[in-house]
Amino acid sequence: MSKETIEQHGPACAGRTGLGGTLELSVRREQRIADVPFPDPCLILVTRGRKTLSVGDQRLSAGPGQLLFVNGGVSASMCNAPEPGGVYAATCVAVAPELVRAHAIARGALPATPWRALAQAPMDSPLAEAVRHVAAGMLAEPPLSDRLLRHRLAEILIALDDLGCWCRIGTVAGAAERVRALLSSAPAEPWSARDVATRLHMSEATLRRLLRAEGAGFRELLNEVRMGTALAMIQGTTMPLQVIANACGYASPSRFAARFKARFGTAPSDLRR
């Protein structure tokens, strides 16, 4: 989602193609959201209340000043719990796969720690300051240059290395990653597999074969991108739900709401209360 798309309704959510994005979240009611996709590595710095993430048998919780790391390619269930009589608030930063790949190539050998879907950073880790630095840069006016934002995001990747939290990434972009990037650039478009294949300079049959080899499907990726975009817009902007539905490719608000609840286990309107 482009920065230009969301700034009309507030600066709580912004992104930059090929770099990443940030979301400033603040809610007054507990949220329980299932099957949230994290296609890119994400850092979540809790400032108020408590966040709990679950992936399979792994479960981590963070309170004010604590930070959670979610690896790319993970789907997690989450609970955002406000502090008593107050709010839940957090700063989230996602790092684009292009930057992760370039960093991994420059780093060379993997850290001598196992890959983890979820991790928690110590409260005294420099990672928290790096996350704040990136978020401020993403939301800055006038906009910072891509070069400067790239430098700030590199701080996050280096800090993750120092903590032994490495991001799993292929040496080259796979078909699913390329399709996801294209769909994310315009989730409202009436995409077909043929349209995407043409844009990626291959036949539809080749595209489907490559996706199948990666355990993915075109319709699955389209739904994931649209629902992920919708969730970010609902939580990070004040846009009306009808506008968000249209921006995510749904002309019918009721169909959008049904698809959203089927994916996340909660209705879009419930996240706005």
N, C-alpha and C positions, 0 to 999 in steps of 0.2 A: 504494500500500500504506500502510495507516494505521500510525501509531506504535504504537498499542495492539496491533496484530497481532504485531509483532516484538519488543517489549520483554520478553516472557516468556522469550525465549531469548538475550537479550543486546542491548546498546545500540549495536551496530556499524552499524545500518541504521535510518533513520527518515525519515518523510515528513510533510508537512503539506499538506492539500488546498488547491489554489489558490496555493501558495507554492513548493514544490519539495521536494527530498529530499537526503539525504546518505548516503554509504556509506563506512565505514572498512574497508579491505581489507588482509588480511595472509595470504600464502600461502608455503609452503616449497618448492613444486615449480613448475617453469615451466608456465605455462598458455598455450595457443594457442587462441583462440576466434574463429570466423569469423562474419561477418554480424551483429554486435551492433547492435541498433537504439538510436538516440539521438533519440527523438521531441522531447525538449526540449534546449536548450543545456546543456552539461555542462563543468565544470572538473575536471581531474584533477591533483592535487598529489602528486607522487611523493616519498616520504620514505625508502624503501630500495629497492635494486634498480633495475631499468630497465623502462620501459613503451614499447612501440612500437605506433603506430596507423597503419593504412593505409586510405585511401579512394581508390579508383581508382589513379591514378598518383602520388598524393601520399602521402608516408610521413614521419612524424615520430617522434622518439625522445626520451625524457626520463629523466634520472637524478635522484638525490636533490636536493631543493630546486628542481627544475624543474617547470614547469606546462604542461599541454596543454589547449587549448580545442577542443571538438567542437561544431559548430553543430547546431541542431535540424533534424530531418528527415534526418539522415545515418545510414547504416549503415557500420560500420567493422570491419575485422579487427584483432585485437590480440594482442600477446604480452606477458605479465607474467613477467619474468625475475628471480628472486631474486638477491641479491648472493652471491658465492662463500661457501658454507657457512652462509648465512643465509636471509633472507626477502625477499620483495617486499612492500612496504607502500605504500599510497596513500590519500589522502582525496579523495573525489569529491563534487561538489555539482552538482545539476541545478536549473535555474530554470524554474518553471511558465510556460506561455505567457501566462497572464493578466498576470503581472508584466512579461514582456518587451513585451507589447503596450502596456501603460500607459506603460512607460518610452519606447518608441519614439514614442508620441503626444506625450509631454511634451518629448522631445528635438527633434522636428521633422525637420530635414534629416538625411539619412544621412551618416555619416562619409565623407570623400573617399578611401575605399579600396575595392577590390573585395571582394565577398563571398567568404569562404573557408570551406571545409568543416572544415579543421583549421588551428590556429595554435599557436605556442609563445610563451609570455610570457618576457621577460627575467628573470633570477634576482633582479634588484633591483626588480621590479615590485611595487607595493602590492597587486596582485591575489592573491598568495599569502596575505598576511595576511587579506584579505577572505574568502578561502575557508576559512581556519582559523576565522575569527570566525563564519561561518555554520554550519559543521559543529558547533562547540561549542554554538551556540545550539539547533540542531536536536536535539542529544542531551542537552540540559541537564535537570537535575532540581532543583527543580520546573520544568515546562515554561515556556518563555518565551511571551509573548503573540504573537499573529499580527502585531500592529502592530510590535513590535520586530524580529521575524524579517524582516518586509517591508522594514524600514529596512536591515537588514544585507545582504539580497539586492540592494537597490538599489545598495549600494557596489560589488558585483561588476559590475553592468551599467554603472555609470559608469566603473569601471576598464577594462572592455572597450572602451568608447567611446574612452577616452584612448589605448588601444593600437591603435585602428583596427579592432577586431574587433566587427562588429555582427551581431546575431542577426536572421535573416530571419523575419518574422512578418507575417501578413495583418492588415489593419485591423480585421477582424471574424473571429471564430472560424469556420472552415469546418466542413463536415459531418464530415470525418475527425477533426478535433481534438475536436469535441463527442462523437463516438462513442468515441474513445480515452479521454477523461476519464471517461465513464460506465462503460466496461468496466473501467478501472483501479480504480474505486471498489469493485468486487466481482468480481475475476477468476474466483472459484470458481463463480459463478452459471451456470446452464445457459442462457446468453444465446442468443436467436434474433434475426434481423433485425427480425422483427415486434415483439418485446419492446422493442428499442432504439428503433424508430420510434415506438412508442406513448409511451415516456418522453420523446422529443424532440418530441412533438406534431406528428407528420406521418405520412403513410401509408408502408407498406413500400416501395411503388413509388417514392415521392418520395425516400426515403432512399437507395435503391440508385442512382437516377439522379444524385443529388448526389454520392455517393461516386465513381461512375463518371466524372463530370466532373472530379474531382480526381485521377483515376488510382489510386483505391483501391477496395477491396472489403471487405465486412463480414467474411467469414471470414479474410481476410488480416489485418485489424486485430485480430480476436479472438486469432488465433494469436500475433501480434506482442506484444500486451499480456501474454498468459499466459506466453510464453517470456521476455520481458523481466523480468517479475515474478519468475519462477522463478530466473533468473540472479542477480538482486539478492539474493534470499533465500538461495541457495546460497553466494554469496560473502560475504554480510554477516551471516549468522546461523549458529547451530549446530543449527538445526532438522533433524530426520531427513528424509531425502529423501521418505519416504512422506507426511509431513505437508506438505511443500512441494508435492508432486504434488497432494494434495487441495486445498490452498489456491489452486492454479492451475487447478482445474477438471478434474483427471484422477483418476478412481477407480482406474485401473489403473497401478501403478508402471512396468510394462514398456512400456505405451503412452506414458507420459510420457517415459521414458528414450529411447525410439525417436524421438519427436517432437523432443526436446531435441537429440539427436545429429544428426538430420537438419538442424536449424536452425543449430547452432553448430559442428558438426564434431567435437565431443567429448562424451563421456558425462557425465551429472551426477556420477557417482561419481568420475570422474577429477579433477574440480575440488575434491574433498574430500580427496584423498590428500596 
